Amino acid sequence: KGLRFRMTSWHLNHSEYGSEPWAVQSEALQRASDKLGYGYWLEQGLGKTPLALNEFYDKWLRGLVDACIIICPNSLKKDWADAVAEWGIPSGHLVGRYWPNIEMPDRLENVVLACNYEAVARPGKVRDYLIWLMEQSRIFLVIDETSAVGNPTSQTTKAIIEFAKRAEYRRGLNGTPLTRTVMDYWG
């Protein structure tokens, strides 16, 4: 009550959820604004996926980024790739892909690429390739289910930190209740 929401650039149009952001999404977009790093810590069902997609798409339309890389649990990578079409991003603008169902380009452009934590946790082909791609392109990095990177000494967290150093923008998403403190999100 009493909050005023500034109009936000909302580009998405979902067949079920419509073409207007919810109040909580407008507030989140306003707070994230053009910050280089920001965390969307919203309860499940409040639209973290469309928030990240909309923000990336807006930055892509404005020429600030070339592509989006999403690091997520293995069970969600296809959902992320499908979300591009599901949320009404015009066909031909961006394409959703997931690792390993993508050709090995020399540069990432016009793509939302989802990759699972396990693929990037160990040094090697996938991790090295993504780091190389990030050095060739301007990337909007999304870390979904950030509780997976809570241990500062894990290989997964170290990989995410390396990716974050190379990204133009970084967004953390998590809808799981904090079990202890915000320090669980150290990474």
N, C-alpha and C positions, 0 to 999 in steps of 0.2 A: 504494500500500500504506500502511495506517495512517491514511488519510483517513476521516473520518466525515462522512456527509452528513445534514444536517438535512432533515427531511421538507419538501418544497416543495409548494405548491398546484399541482397539475397537473390541468387540466380537459379536455385533448384526448384524443380516442380515434380513432385511425387504423386503418383496416381491415387494413393490413399491419404497422404498427409498434406497435400496441397502445395501452394507456392508462396506461403507466408511463414516466416520463422515464428516459433513460439516466443513468448516474452523472455523465458530463460535463455533461449538461443540468441535473441537480440542483445541481451545483457552480456552474454559470454563473448559474442563477436565484438561488441563495443569495448569490453575490457581487454581483449586480445589485440584489437586494433592492428597496428603495424609493428607490434613487438616482435623481436627476433625469436624469442622463446616464450612459450606460454603453455600452461596445463589446463586442460578441460577436465576438471574433476567433478563430474556430474553423476548422479545416481543413474542406474540402468534405466533405459527407456526414455531418457531426456534428449537424445539426439546428438551424441558425440560424433558419430559417423557423418551425418550431413553437415555438422558444424565444420569439421575438418575439410570435407570435400568442397563446401561452399567457399571457405576461406582460401583454399588452394586455387579453386577455379577463378575466383576474383583476382588473385595475384597473377595467375596465368593470363587472364584477359588483359591485365594492365601491363604485361610484359616484364614482370618482376621475377618470374620463375619459368623454367622450361618443363619441369616434370615433378611428380610426387612419388616419393618412396615411402611405403608403409611397412614397418616392421611389426609383426603381430603373431599371435599364436597360429600354429599350422591350421587349426580348424577354421580360422577366420579369413585366410588369405583369398580364397575364392569369393567369399562374400564381399570383400573390399573391391576385387576386380569387377564384380557384377554391379556394385553400387553406382558406378559411373552412369550406366544406362538406367538403372532403377530410379535414380534421383533426377532424371530428365536432362542431363547434360547433352546438348545437341549432338547428334551423330556427326562424326567427322571432326569435331573439336578435339576431344580427348578419347583415349581408349583405355580400358581397364585390363590389366594383365597381372598374372601372378607367376612367381618363380616355381618351377622351372619352365612353365609354358610361355616362353618368350625367346625370340631370337636374340643373339648377343649383339646388340647395336654398339656403335662406337660412341654414341651420345644418346642420352635420354631426352626426347622431346615429345610433347603432347601425349604423355602416358602417365597413368597411375599404376605403379608397380608395387604389388604386395609381396612380401617375402617373410618367411617364418623365422622365429628366433633361433631355432635349431640350425638353420642353414648359415646364419651369420655368427654363431657362437664360437666356432673354431676358425683359426686362421686357415686360409686355403682359397680355393677357386671362387666361391660365391662371395665371401667377405672381401677378398682382394679385388674382385671384379666390380663390386658395388662401390668400393672406395675409389677405384679408378674412374668409374662413371661419374661419381659425384664431383670429381675434379674437372670433368669435361662439361658439366651442365650445372645450371642453377636449380637447386633442389629444395622442395618443400618436404621436410621430413616429418612423418607422423609415427609416433611410438604408441601403439595400441596396447592396452592392458599393461601399463607401466609397472605394475607390481612385479613383473617378471625381471625387472632390472634393479631390484632393491639391494642386492649384494654388491658392494663396491669392488670386490676382488674377483667377481665372476668373469669368465670370458665373454659372456653375453653383454654385461654392463660395459666392459672395456671396448667391445665392438661398437656399441651404441654411442659411446663417447667419441670414438673416432669418426663415426658418421656425422654426429652433431657438429663437430668441428668444421666439417665441409659443407654443411647445409646453409642455405640462405635464411630459412625459417625453420623452426622446430616446434612441434606441438606434441604434448603428452596427453594421452587419453586414458582415463580409468573410471570405472563405475563401481568398483568393488569397495565395500566399506573398509575404512582403515581399521586394522585389527589392533594396532598399538598406537603409533604416532605417525605424523607426517614424515618422520625420518625413514619410514619404510620405503619412501619414494626417493631416497638419496640419489640414485642414478639419474 
